[in-house]
């Protein structure tokens, strides 16, 4: 058969399977195709729900979004005027709750320094078992309601010997170890309405916003504010070993934590400006140190002591943003929040259909062999 130019049946079946798989992949990667990739749906559905709630309550679309880190949920207490609180359990496509002490599972919308602001009181972490696409869900929802600028806060372990517990710094650069090993929220089909397939991150922490944080700290006379530093994202949930801390410090890392960078990169990819703020809540244990091991209780205690000052700090930052930055920052282009209703055929994965046909064919051949 091969000599006569006829392709053997098993090769024909393989070619058909590969061509169907390739066609399906191309459809999923092309947003203009009526079949929307499943990973594009949750934040659109959640964003549409929140937009409807805001419209119903007569609240403007927020300009600033804030993600509150461990123990920093009280930042939303600074919101004024008419507020809207939505439990995560009410939002379609959202995990029902956060599982970490110090993270409240709700969002609040209100006025902060005269700017409509949306605060997410509690985040999702990879160490809780969430895939990174779910970790960045709050950021993508902000993008769906046309937020211009995101402030992301966290509690971190201090590696820089000049940093003390209670110090705060603006993130100027970052290292994401999980990302270097293949954990990236942007992996998979790219939603071209959010951003490009390949995104540079050298400008993910704009100097313009870091300067605003510095100006706010000077205005409040906060001597605990270190102007900037490099933050390292690790997956957790274990705190770092002594050897790992030494390694990270040799890389130039100033503080380490289990969040923030996936959200920063997702916000940057989708066209929103980002300011990252780290609160040093514990000193890491380096080789030769005899100090106590880190604990979450220590983290929460340090956050509680700095809570009121962090509220005032973020409020002052937004006040400066209102006059100097937001007027010159256009809202990102509105993305389509309509999720196409798939037919019953479209709901079934093409690969599943092919595998089902292959199984039927195999069963037929086995039956034929037995009959002979």
C-alpha positions, 0 to 999 in steps of 0.5 A: 500500500505504501509503495502504491501511494495509498496511506495506511488507515492508521495514518489517515486516522492520525492525520484526521485527529491532528487536523481536528485538534489543530483546528480546535486550538486555532478557534480557541485562540481566536477571540473573534471566533464565536466559540469563546475560550472557557478561561475568558468567561469567569471575569466577564460574567463577574464584571457584568454582574458588578457593573449591573449592581453599580448601575442599580445603586447609582454609583459611578464606575470606579477609577481606582482599584485596591487589593488588600493584603493580609490583615489590611482589609481595614483599608476599605474603612476609609471609604466615604459616601454611599458604599456598596458591599458585595460578598464574594459568594454573591458574585458569579464565577467567584470562589465563595470565600478566602481561607486565610486569616486576615482576608475578608471575602468581599468587595466594597465600592465607595469614595476615597479622597473624592475618587470612586474606588473599589476595594477587594477585601481579601485575595486568592492565593496559589497555595490555597489550591487556586490556579493562577487564573483564579488568583488574578480574577479580582484584577480582571474584574476591575478591568471589566468595570474600566478601572484606570489604576490599581493599588496592590498591597501585601504583607512581606518578609524583610530580607534587606537588613535595613528594613525593620518590621513595620516599614513600607516600600513601593515595589520598583521591580520584582522576581517571580520564581514560580513564573520562571518555572512555568506558573504564569497566569497569562499562559494559555490562550490569550484574550486579545481584548485585554492585551497582547500575547507577549507583554514586556514587564520592565515597565510594570512598576511605573516610576510616576506612581512610585513618586506619588507614594514618596510624595504621600509619605513626605506629606504625612512625615512617615519615616518608616517608608523606604522609598522602593525595593525589589519584591520576590513572589514565591508560591508558599505556603511554607515560609522560606528556609535559611538557605532560600533567604540567603539565595534571594538576598544574593539576587538583590531581593528586599522582601519576599511574599506569597502574592502580588506579582501575578496580579501586577502582571495581569493588571499590566497586561490588561492596560491598567497602571499599577502601584505595589506597596509592601508592608514588612511584617517579619524579618526572615531568618538567615543562616547563622541567625538564632531568631524565632521562625516566622509565623502568620500570627506575627504577620497579623500583629505587625499589620494591626499596629500599622493599620491606621497609618496604612489607611491614611497613607493609601488615602493620601496617595489617592488624593495626589492621584486625583489631582496629578495622575488620574485626569491624564490617565484615560480609561482602558477600552471597554471590553465586550462582557457578553458571553456567547451562548454555546449550542449543545454541540459547542459545549462539547469539546472537539477533542472529546468527540474525536476520542469518543469516535475513536473509542467506538471505532476500536470497539467495532474492530474488537467485535469484528475480530471476535466474530472472526 
